[in-house]
């Protein structure tokens, strides 16, 4: 999402890289306890929420009706994995060492908001969807609030996909490094042509694909 504001002309590439690095440092410092994240597939939120409550972990990302990312201290994560698998879920540990998008990140929020305020941050030239609720952001003030809040707030990718469909999005190109978001979008919203940069050998090839779809 931070990169999206760079694409939308809100911040320079130099400031984007600085802010991304600072955010990582702040989040690392906010969560000194060994922590992690797991992907849970095959359970609805009505089943995932009790697992989180009983193990003192949190839903960090809603990817779909039965796809969630859960985060928390590693000792607690172990209990959540056991409970989820006993309910028939498929659980995948993720290569992340902090509990992103959970209340455990609270101490990083104010410092990151302060850094955003101090940056030459303009209102986006194109609307940007807020990850925490899929809402459309068009102003500097709201952008800063949403970007800082997301550190400790669950990301609603499912809501973002619904918003893309509602606003008439026809083409989705996922930036590096991965392709998970575009893959989920293809499953959830087949009317949107969705691909990842990882599928293209060059930037020009990706641009040509977008132009063909939008032409």
N, C-alpha and C positions, 0 to 999 in steps of 0.2 A: 504493500500500500504506500509506503514511503516512496518507492520508485515511481509509483503512479503519479505522484505530485511532481516528480521531476519531468515525466513525460508530458504532464499538463502545464508545464511552464511556471510552476510555483516556486521552484528552487533550482539553483544551478547544479551541474554535475558535481562540482567540488563540494558544495554544501551538502548535497545528498550523501556523498561518501563519508564526509565528516560526521553527519548526523547518524548514519547507520552504524558507524564504528562506536560513537558515543553511546548510542542506545544499547548496543551489545555489552559495553562495559558497565553501564548502569544496571542492566538486567542481571549480569553475572554477580555484581555486588549485592543486589537485592535478595539473592537466593544462595547464601553460603552453604546451606545444607545440601548434600548430594541429592539431586532431584532428576526427574526424567519425564518422558511422555510416552504414551502408548496409543496405538490406534485400535479401536474396538469396532468390529463389524458384525452385524447380525442381531443387535438388540435395539429396541426403541428407547427413547429418552426416559420413558416411565420405568424402565428396568435399569438404565445406566445411572440415573440420579440416585437411587437408593444405594447402589454399589459405591458411588462417590461419597455419599454421606457416611456410610459405615466404615469407610477406610480413610476418611479425611483427605480426599483428593478432589479434583475439580474438573468439570468439563471445560476444556480449553478451546475446542473448535467443534462446531456442528457442520459436518460435511454432507449429511443427508438424513433421511428418516431413520436409518439404521447404521449410520456411520459417524463415529465420534472420535475425537482425540481427547484423552484424559491426561492430566498432569498433576504432579505432586512429589513429595519426598520419596526417594527410592524404596524405603522400608514400607511405606504405605502403598506404593505402586504394586509391590509384590502381592499384597492382599487383594488389591483390585483385580489383578490378573487372574488370581485363583478364583475369585467370585464370578468374574465374567465368563471364564471358561467353563465353570460349573453350570452356568446358565446356557451354554451352547454357543457362546460367541467365539469369533476368530479374533485373536489378539496378536498384535505385532508391536514389539518394542521399537521405538524410533531413536535415531542417533542424535538426541537432544539432551543436554545435561542440565537444563533449567526448566522451571515450570512456567513457561510463557503463557500469557493471556489468562492468568489466574490471580487471585488476591495476594499471592505470595510475592508479586511484583510491585506491590503498592508503593514501597519506598522509592521506586525509580520514576514514578509518574510525574511528580512535581518538578524534579530536576530536568526531565526530558521536555516538559512543557516550557520551562524557562529557556532551554536551549533553542526550542522552536521559535519562541517569541523574539529571541535575540538574533535570529537569522533573517536575512532579506527574503521573506516568505510572502509571495504574492497570492492573490486569489487565483484559483486555477482557470486556465483558458477554456477548459472543457470540464464537464461535471465528472467528479470522482465518487465512486461508491465507498461508503464507510464500511469497513469490514465487520464492525461490531453489530450492525443492524441492517446493512444493505441500503441505507438512506443515501440520497444524493447530496453531495457537498459542493457548494459553489463559492464559498467565501473563505478568506484567510482565517477568520476567527473560529469558524466551525471546524476547519481542517486541523488546526492546532489542537482543539479540544478532543477531536476524534482520534488523532494520531497518538496523543499522550494517553488517553483513556484505554486504548486497545492493549496497552502493556498489561493491564490487570483485568481486562474484560474479555469474556468469551468471544471468539470470532464466529460469525454466523455466515459461513460460505454458502450454505443452503439458501439463506435469505438473499445473498448477493446474486446467486443464479436466478432466483425468482425475479429480482429487480431488473436484471439484464433482459429477461424475457419481456417484462412489463413495459420497458422503455423502447422496445423494438430492436434490440441489439441483434445483428445478423452474423457478425464475425467476431471471434475471440482468439487472440494470440497471447499465449502465456509466455512471459519472459523467463530467462534462465533463473535458477539452475535446473528445475525439474519439469515434470509434465503431469503431475497428479491432478492439478486443478482443471486443466483442459480435459483430461480423461473423465473426471467426474461430471464436468459440464456436458460432455457428449452423451453420457448416460442419462443425466437428469433433464437436459434441455436439447433434444436432438435437432430442434429447428435452428439452433445456432451452430454455425460451422466453427468448430473449436480445434485448434492445434497448438503445439508447443514449439518454442524456438529450438528445442532439442531435436525436432524432426527435420530441421533444415540444415544444409551444409554451410550456407552463407546468409548474411543479413539481407542481401539483395533478393535471394530466393524467397525469404519470408515476406519481404515487402511486396514482391510480385504476386504472391499468393493472396495477400490481403487486397491488393488492387483488383485482382480478378474477381474476388468475392464481392467487393464493394462497387465494382464497375458497372 
